[in-house]
Amino acid sequence: MYNIPMYRAPSKRRQLISRVAIYSFMTIAVLLLVTFLVFVMLGYRFNRDTSTIEQGGLVQFASRPTDANVTIGKAKLTDLTPSKITVNPGNYDVSMSRKGYQSWKKNVDVRSGEVLWLNYTQLVPNRVTTKQLTRFDALAGALSAPNGDRFALIEDATKPVITFADITGDTPKLTRITLPAAVLPTDKASTITLSKWANDSDRLLVDITYGTTTERLLVDRRDSEEAVNLTRKYVPDIAEVMFDPRSSDRLVIRNAKGELRTVNTANDTLSGVLASSVSYMSLYKNDAVLVVRTDPDGSQSVGYISLGGDKVRVIKRIASTEKTLVALADYFSDPYLVITVGSQLDIYKLRQLPSSQSDDSISMNRVFTSALPAPADHLSIRTSGRFVLAQYPSGLQTYDIELERQSITAFKTPATRELRWLDKYHFYLTDGKQLEVLEFDGANPHHITDLTTTFDAVQSDDGKYIYTIGATEKGYAIQRSLMILE
């Protein structure tokens, strides 16, 4: 007969120790799991190449059209665009592709703990079809509106008639206005040229030239009788006109002597001389006019006048006599000042830009400097202050403030005017043979259509069409190229 040992219940002390051990293990396990998940959410990964744990970078992908396949490095994403992935820091080749379209490719740097947005990809069909819409017997000029919904056209440069083509529908809608005789030269053969649209796409500047004289007109596309001859009424010998961003009734005018004034056509007022010896001017948001002035000793100074103010405040003295350009814009509320002197480019980060009437100090720190391949002809800051663009005849230098990356684009044919843009990330070139679209850094160039003119191009808001104006056997035509396949 076997002796069966009697069961003895654990003592209360042992039960307490057991519970404490179990709860402690569970707590530690939960804490470790939560910590692990937090680190994963923050992008930390094991890097097999370095055998270390590193915080990765998040890469966001988007394309037009959507539903594109994405490959980054050796990894092919299972999700179609829009999509995202966290990868180890490093340099990667990225591609996006979709059936019927040319592949998009780019080399990028992914930084630890940062987000890289590749959200500007425009896929171009393997075969772009272009259709003629509206024909004209003759065409002397064309200027696309800032909002991209219409063209202003000059069919005959000797006649004071402007045609407006609304391209928001399937077929362009044409309206024509005739400039009133009161704003035109009397008994003089003259030619008309389109100059510049206001940001509201309602008013535009028009040049009337006869002999060696040019008169500047402000024209309202909605009412031809609202046309104003700025040269006769306000400032003779106008060298440059800019629209005040606060209202297209207001203008900033520089005359041939370099004197700067403002005009308000709504209340028919002309300011006194705000600045003299001005060789260049540009706008800063709705706040100020930047100016480059030649000082009596031959040197130059960069300054600004707050809109509505009457005092120039100097930001920087320039010892050189070379051509100087200036631009200023905010990137995430931080003002960035860009100055080119000949082929030298410098970018400064400002703490703030006080009113030009103020005596508050201006603190700025140089964050980038570069020698351009050639002296700059045009300088601008685009895409909400992200891209600094210095253009010279043979190319473009782009500095990406977000990525702190510089790129240089060489043009096949020298550019004779400032670059024109389809959206925030894509500009286009017309050389009289074709329309070519490129990204801000010159990457992914695409031939869109044969084009024997150099008129403006426009892309629809949904990206479906690019509108151009091409020459035909019998004249010209507004045409559109299909960018998103049905």
C-alpha positions in Angstrom: 0.0 0.0 0.0 1.4 3.4 -1.1 1.7 6.3 1.2 0.2 9.4 -0.5 1.8 12.6 0.8 -0.7 15.1 2.1 -1.2 18.4 0.2 0.0 21.3 2.1 -1.2 24.7 1.0 1.5 27.3 0.4 2.1 29.6 3.2 0.7 33.1 3.0 4.3 34.4 2.7 5.0 32.1 -0.3 1.7 33.1 -1.9 2.6 36.8 -1.5 6.1 36.3 -2.9 4.6 34.3 -5.9 2.1 37.0 -6.6 4.7 39.8 -6.4 7.0 37.9 -8.7 4.2 37.3 -11.3 2.9 40.9 -11.1 6.4 42.2 -11.4 7.2 40.0 -14.4 3.9 41.1 -16.1 4.6 44.8 -15.3 8.1 44.5 -16.6 6.9 42.7 -19.7 4.3 45.3 -20.4 6.8 48.1 -19.9 9.2 46.5 -22.2 6.5 45.9 -24.8 5.3 49.4 -24.5 8.8 50.8 -24.7 9.5 48.5 -27.7 6.3 49.7 -29.5 7.1 53.4 -28.7 10.6 52.9 -30.2 9.1 51.2 -33.2 6.5 54.1 -33.6 9.4 56.6 -33.4 11.1 54.7 -36.2 13.9 52.9 -34.5 15.1 49.8 -36.4 17.9 47.4 -36.3 20.4 48.3 -39.0 21.9 45.1 -40.4 24.7 47.0 -42.2 26.0 48.6 -39.0 24.6 46.1 -36.4 23.2 49.0 -34.4 19.7 50.2 -33.5 19.0 53.5 -35.2 16.1 55.8 -35.5 14.8 55.7 -39.1 13.2 58.3 -41.2 9.6 58.4 -42.4 9.1 58.7 -46.2 5.7 59.7 -47.5 4.8 59.0 -51.1 2.1 60.5 -53.3 1.7 60.7 -57.0 -0.5 62.1 -59.7 -2.3 60.0 -60.7 -2.5 57.9 -57.6 -2.1 54.1 -57.2 1.5 53.9 -58.3 3.9 51.2 -57.3 6.8 52.3 -55.1 10.3 50.9 -54.7 12.8 52.4 -52.2 16.2 50.8 -52.2 15.5 47.1 -52.5 12.1 47.3 -50.8 9.0 47.2 -52.9 6.0 48.6 -51.0 2.8 46.5 -50.9 0.7 49.7 -50.7 0.1 51.9 -53.7 0.4 55.6 -53.5 -0.4 57.4 -51.4 1.7 55.4 -49.0 4.5 55.6 -46.5 7.4 53.6 -44.9 10.0 54.0 -42.2 13.6 53.1 -43.3 17.0 53.4 -41.8 18.9 56.6 -42.4 20.9 56.7 -45.7 20.9 57.3 -49.4 18.2 55.5 -51.5 17.1 55.2 -55.1 13.3 55.7 -55.3 11.0 54.8 -58.2 7.3 55.1 -58.7 5.6 53.4 -61.6 2.2 52.7 -63.1 1.0 50.9 -66.2 0.8 53.3 -69.1 3.2 55.8 -67.6 6.9 56.5 -67.7 8.7 55.6 -64.4 9.6 58.3 -62.0 13.0 58.0 -60.4 15.0 60.0 -57.8 17.9 59.6 -55.5 17.1 60.8 -51.9 18.7 61.1 -48.5 16.7 59.9 -45.5 17.5 61.4 -42.2 17.1 60.0 -38.8 13.9 61.2 -37.0 12.7 63.3 -40.0 9.9 63.1 -42.5 10.8 63.1 -46.3 7.8 64.1 -48.4 7.9 62.7 -52.0 4.5 64.1 -52.7 5.0 65.9 -55.9 5.5 63.0 -58.3 3.9 63.7 -61.7 3.7 60.5 -63.8 3.8 61.2 -67.5 2.0 58.9 -70.0 4.2 56.8 -72.3 2.4 58.5 -75.1 1.0 62.0 -74.5 -1.9 62.9 -76.9 -2.4 66.5 -77.8 -5.7 67.9 -79.1 -6.3 71.3 -80.8 -9.2 73.2 -79.3 -9.6 76.8 -80.6 -7.9 78.2 -83.6 -6.7 81.7 -84.5 -5.6 83.1 -87.8 -2.9 85.1 -86.1 -1.5 85.5 -82.6 1.1 88.1 -81.4 1.2 87.4 -77.7 -0.2 85.2 -74.9 0.0 85.5 -71.1 -1.5 82.9 -68.7 -3.3 84.1 -65.6 -1.8 83.3 -62.2 -4.7 81.1 -61.2 -4.3 79.1 -64.5 -7.9 79.5 -65.6 -7.4 81.7 -68.7 -5.1 83.2 -71.3 -4.9 86.8 -72.3 -4.2 86.9 -76.0 -3.1 89.5 -78.6 -4.3 88.5 -82.1 -3.0 91.6 -83.9 -0.4 93.7 -82.1 -1.4 96.8 -84.1 -5.0 96.7 -82.8 -5.9 97.6 -79.2 -8.0 94.5 -78.7 -7.3 91.8 -76.0 -8.9 88.4 -76.2 -9.5 86.4 -73.0 -9.7 82.6 -73.3 -11.4 80.8 -70.4 -10.0 77.2 -70.4 -11.9 75.8 -67.5 -14.4 74.0 -69.7 -14.1 71.4 -72.5 -14.0 74.2 -75.1 -12.3 77.6 -74.4 -14.7 80.5 -74.0 -13.5 83.7 -75.7 -14.3 87.3 -74.7 -12.8 90.4 -76.2 -12.3 93.9 -75.0 -11.2 97.0 -76.9 -9.1 99.5 -75.1 -10.7 103.0 -75.0 -9.2 105.6 -77.2 -8.6 107.9 -74.2 -5.8 105.8 -72.9 -4.1 105.2 -76.3 -1.6 107.4 -78.3 -3.3 109.8 -80.6 -2.7 109.5 -84.4 0.4 107.3 -83.8 1.0 103.8 -85.1 1.6 101.7 -82.0 1.9 98.0 -80.9 0.4 96.4 -77.9 2.2 93.9 -75.6 1.0 91.9 -72.6 3.2 92.5 -69.6 2.0 91.1 -66.3 -1.2 89.8 -64.5 -2.2 90.8 -61.0 -2.5 88.0 -58.5 -6.3 88.2 -58.6 -6.3 87.4 -62.4 -8.6 90.3 -63.0 -6.3 93.1 -63.9 -3.2 93.1 -66.1 -0.5 95.5 -67.2 -0.2 96.2 -71.0 2.5 98.1 -72.8 1.7 100.4 -75.7 4.8 101.2 -77.8 5.3 103.8 -80.5 8.7 104.8 -81.8 11.1 104.7 -78.8 8.3 105.5 -76.3 6.4 102.9 -74.2 3.3 103.8 -72.1 2.1 101.4 -69.4 -1.6 100.7 -69.0 -3.6 99.0 -66.2 -6.4 97.0 -67.8 -9.4 95.4 -66.1 -10.5 92.3 -68.1 -14.1 92.8 -66.7 -14.5 96.4 -67.9 -12.4 98.0 -70.6 -13.5 101.5 -69.5 -11.6 101.0 -66.3 -8.3 101.1 -68.2 -5.8 103.6 -66.9 -2.7 105.0 -68.6 -0.2 105.0 -65.8 2.5 106.8 -67.7 0.3 109.8 -68.6 -1.6 110.0 -65.4 1.0 109.2 -62.7 4.6 108.5 -63.6 6.4 109.3 -66.9 9.3 107.1 -68.0 8.2 104.0 -66.1 10.9 101.3 -65.9 9.1 98.7 -63.8 5.6 98.2 -62.3 4.6 95.7 -59.6 1.2 95.0 -58.2 0.7 95.6 -54.5 -0.3 92.2 -53.2 -2.9 93.8 -50.9 -5.0 95.0 -53.9 -4.6 95.2 -57.7 -5.8 98.8 -57.5 -2.4 99.6 -55.9 0.9 99.6 -57.7 4.6 100.1 -56.9 6.3 102.0 -59.7 10.0 102.6 -60.4 10.9 105.2 -63.0 13.9 105.4 -65.3 15.7 107.5 -62.7 15.3 104.8 -60.1 12.7 106.8 -58.1 10.2 104.6 -56.3 6.5 105.6 -55.8 3.2 103.9 -55.1 -0.1 104.5 -56.9 -3.6 103.8 -55.7 -5.9 104.0 -58.7 -9.0 103.4 -56.6 -8.7 106.8 -54.9 -6.4 108.4 -57.6 -3.4 109.0 -55.4 0.3 109.1 -56.0 2.9 109.0 -53.2 6.0 111.1 -53.0 9.4 109.6 -53.8 9.9 106.7 -51.3 13.4 105.8 -52.5 15.8 107.0 -55.1 18.7 105.4 -57.1 16.8 102.0 -57.0 18.2 99.5 -59.5 16.1 96.5 -58.4 12.9 95.8 -56.4 10.9 92.7 -55.2 8.1 92.0 -52.8 8.0 90.4 -49.4 4.6 88.9 -48.8 2.0 91.6 -48.1 4.5 93.5 -46.0 7.3 95.2 -47.8 9.1 96.2 -50.9 12.8 95.1 -51.1 15.1 97.4 -52.9 18.7 97.5 -54.1 20.1 101.1 -54.3 23.2 102.6 -55.7 24.9 104.8 -53.1 26.7 108.1 -53.9 30.1 106.4 -53.5 29.2 103.7 -56.2 28.6 101.0 -53.6 25.2 99.4 -53.1 22.8 98.8 -50.3 20.0 96.3 -49.8 17.0 97.6 -47.9 13.2 97.6 -47.6 10.1 99.8 -47.3 7.1 98.5 -45.4 4.0 98.8 -47.6 2.2 101.9 -46.4 5.5 103.3 -45.0 7.7 106.0 -46.3 11.1 105.1 -44.9 13.8 102.9 -46.4 15.7 100.7 -43.9 19.1 99.3 -44.9 19.7 95.6 -44.2 23.1 95.2 -45.8 25.8 97.2 -47.5 27.4 95.8 -50.7 30.8 97.0 -51.6 30.7 95.5 -55.1 29.3 97.3 -58.1 28.2 94.0 -59.8 24.5 93.4 -60.5 22.7 92.7 -57.2 19.4 90.9 -56.7 17.4 90.3 -53.5 14.5 88.1 -52.4 12.9 87.5 -49.0 10.3 84.9 -48.0 9.2 83.0 -44.9 9.7 79.3 -44.4 7.7 78.1 -41.4 7.5 81.6 -40.0 11.3 82.1 -40.3 12.3 84.9 -42.8 15.1 84.0 -45.2 16.9 86.7 -47.1 18.7 85.8 -50.3 21.2 88.1 -52.0 23.1 87.6 -55.2 26.0 89.8 -56.2 27.1 88.9 -59.6 27.7 85.1 -59.3 27.9 85.0 -55.5 24.8 83.8 -53.7 24.2 84.1 -49.9 21.2 83.0 -47.8 20.5 84.5 -44.4 18.1 83.5 -41.7 16.5 86.4 -40.0 14.9 86.4 -36.5 12.3 88.9 -37.7 11.7 91.7 -40.1 10.4 94.7 -38.2 8.6 97.6 -39.8 10.9 99.9 -41.8 9.7 102.7 -39.6 10.9 100.8 -36.5 14.3 101.0 -34.8 14.1 97.4 -33.6 17.3 95.5 -34.3 17.6 93.1 -37.2 19.4 89.8 -36.4 20.5 87.6 -39.3 22.8 84.6 -39.7 24.2 83.4 -42.9 23.2 79.7 -43.5 24.4 79.1 -47.0 26.8 80.5 -49.6 27.6 79.4 -53.1 29.3 80.5 -56.2 26.9 80.4 -59.2 28.1 79.2 -62.6 27.2 82.6 -63.9 25.8 85.9 -62.7 22.1 85.6 -61.8 19.5 87.3 -64.0 16.5 86.3 -61.9 16.2 85.5 -58.2 13.1 84.2 -56.4 11.9 82.0 -53.5 9.0 79.7 -54.2 6.8 77.0 -52.8 6.0 78.6 -49.4 9.6 79.7 -49.0 11.2 76.3 -49.5 13.1 76.7 -52.7 15.6 79.5 -53.5 16.0 79.8 -57.3 18.9 81.7 -58.9 18.5 81.7 -62.7 21.2 82.6 -65.3 21.0 82.2 -69.1 22.5 78.7 -69.2 20.7 77.2 -66.2 19.2 77.3 -62.7 20.6 76.7 -59.3 18.1 75.5 -56.7 18.7 75.5 -52.9 16.2 73.4 -50.9 16.0 75.1 -47.5 14.1 72.1 -46.0 16.6 69.5 -47.1 19.7 71.9 -47.1 20.4 70.6 -50.6 21.7 72.3 -53.7 21.1 71.3 -57.3 22.1 72.7 -60.6 20.1 72.4 -63.8 21.7 73.1 -67.2 19.3 74.3 -70.0 19.6 72.8 -73.5 18.9 76.2 -74.9 19.7 79.5 -73.1 16.7 81.0 -71.3 15.8 84.5 -72.3 13.2 85.2 -69.6 12.3 84.1 -66.1 11.2 80.5 -65.7 7.5 79.8 -65.8 5.8 77.2 -63.5 2.9 74.8 -63.8 2.6 74.2 -60.1 4.7 74.5 -56.9 7.2 71.9 -58.0 7.3 71.8 -61.8 8.6 74.4 -64.3 8.6 74.2 -68.0 10.9 75.2 -70.9 9.8 76.2 -74.4 12.6 76.5 -77.0 10.5 76.8 -80.1 10.7 73.0 -80.7 9.1 71.3 -77.7 7.5 71.8 -74.3 9.7 70.2 -71.6 8.5 69.8 -68.0 11.1 69.4 -65.1 11.0 69.3 -61.4 12.3 72.1 -59.2 15.8 70.5 -59.1 15.8 69.7 -62.8 15.1 66.0 -62.2 12.7 63.8 -64.3 12.6 66.0 -67.5 9.8 65.0 -69.8 9.0 66.0 -73.4 5.2 66.7 -73.4 4.5 67.9 -76.9 6.1 69.3 -80.0 5.8 73.1 -79.8 7.1 75.7 -82.3 6.0 78.6 -80.1 7.3 80.0 -76.8 4.0 81.1 -75.4 2.9 80.3 -71.9 1.6 76.9 -70.8 -0.9 76.1 -68.0 -1.8 72.9 -66.1 -5.4 72.3 -64.9 -6.0 72.2 -61.2 -6.6 68.4 -61.2 -3.5 67.8 -63.3 -5.4 66.2 -66.1 -4.4 68.6 -68.9 -1.5 70.9 -69.9 -2.7 73.7 -72.1 -0.3 75.2 -74.7 -0.6 77.4 -77.8 0.9 75.9 -80.9 1.4 77.0 -84.5 -0.7 75.3 -87.1 -0.6 75.3 -90.9 -3.2 78.1 -91.0 -2.3 80.1 -87.8 -2.3 79.1 -84.1 -4.4 77.0 -81.8 -5.0 76.5 -78.1 -4.3 72.9 -77.5 -4.3 70.5 -74.5 -2.2 67.5 -73.7 -3.7 64.6 -71.7 -1.6 63.9 -68.6 -3.9 61.5 -66.7 -5.2 58.6 -68.8 -8.9 57.8 -68.6 
